[in-house]
Amino acid sequence: MPILLAVLTTIGLLLAIMGIGVWHILSWVALGIPLYIMIKYGVKYFK
């Protein structure tokens, strides 16, 4: 799972560098997925 999150983050950062329009939307999605997973499973440890 950590490798998958690292790959998604790397892809998201590369997409953000590539250009405008659809690439930025895809970068938001690619960077949002790891963030969602970190928040979803990280909250369990702080309760």
Secondary structure, DSSP 8 states (H G I E B T S, - for coil): -HHHHHHHHHHHHHHHHH-STHHHHHHHHHHHHHHHHHHHHHHHHH-
